[in-house]
């Protein structure tokens, strides 16, 4: 399954460092994301986490 349109969603994380992979055990794959989008996500997370 690939994403052909934006999915309306909002994610708010108060403390990213408290997230654990076990919290996402029930998650389901929704499709693929272009490399350019993942690069923007990577950049945003690095800015938020001050990396």
C-alpha positions as CSV (number, residue, x, y, z in Angstrom):
1,X,0.0,0.0,0.0
2,X,1.4,3.4,-0.9
3,X,0.2,6.8,0.2
4,X,-1.3,8.8,-2.7
5,X,-2.7,11.7,-0.6
6,X,-2.0,13.4,2.6
7,X,-3.3,11.8,5.8
8,X,-4.9,14.3,8.1
9,X,-3.0,13.9,11.4
10,X,-1.3,15.7,14.2
11,X,1.4,14.5,16.4
12,X,2.4,16.2,19.6
13,X,5.3,14.9,21.7
14,X,6.0,16.7,24.9
15,X,9.3,14.9,25.6
16,X,10.7,12.9,22.7
17,X,13.3,11.2,24.9
18,X,10.6,9.4,26.9
19,X,9.3,7.6,23.8
20,X,10.0,3.9,23.8
21,X,9.7,1.5,20.8
22,X,7.3,-0.7,22.8
23,X,4.7,2.1,22.7
24,X,4.5,1.5,18.9
25,X,4.1,-2.3,19.0
26,X,0.4,-1.9,17.9
27,X,1.2,0.5,15.1
28,X,0.3,-0.5,11.5
29,X,2.2,0.4,8.4
30,X,0.3,3.0,6.3
31,X,2.6,3.2,3.2
32,X,5.8,4.6,2.0
33,X,7.2,8.1,2.3
34,X,9.5,9.7,-0.3
35,X,13.1,10.2,0.7
36,X,12.7,14.0,0.6
37,X,10.0,13.9,3.2
38,X,12.1,11.6,5.5
39,X,14.9,14.1,5.1
40,X,12.7,16.9,6.3
41,X,11.5,14.8,9.2
42,X,15.1,14.0,10.1
43,X,16.0,17.6,10.0
44,X,13.1,18.6,12.2
45,X,13.9,15.9,14.8
46,X,17.5,16.9,14.9
47,X,16.5,20.5,15.5
48,X,14.1,19.6,18.3
49,X,16.6,17.2,19.9
50,X,19.4,19.7,19.5
51,X,21.6,17.1,17.7
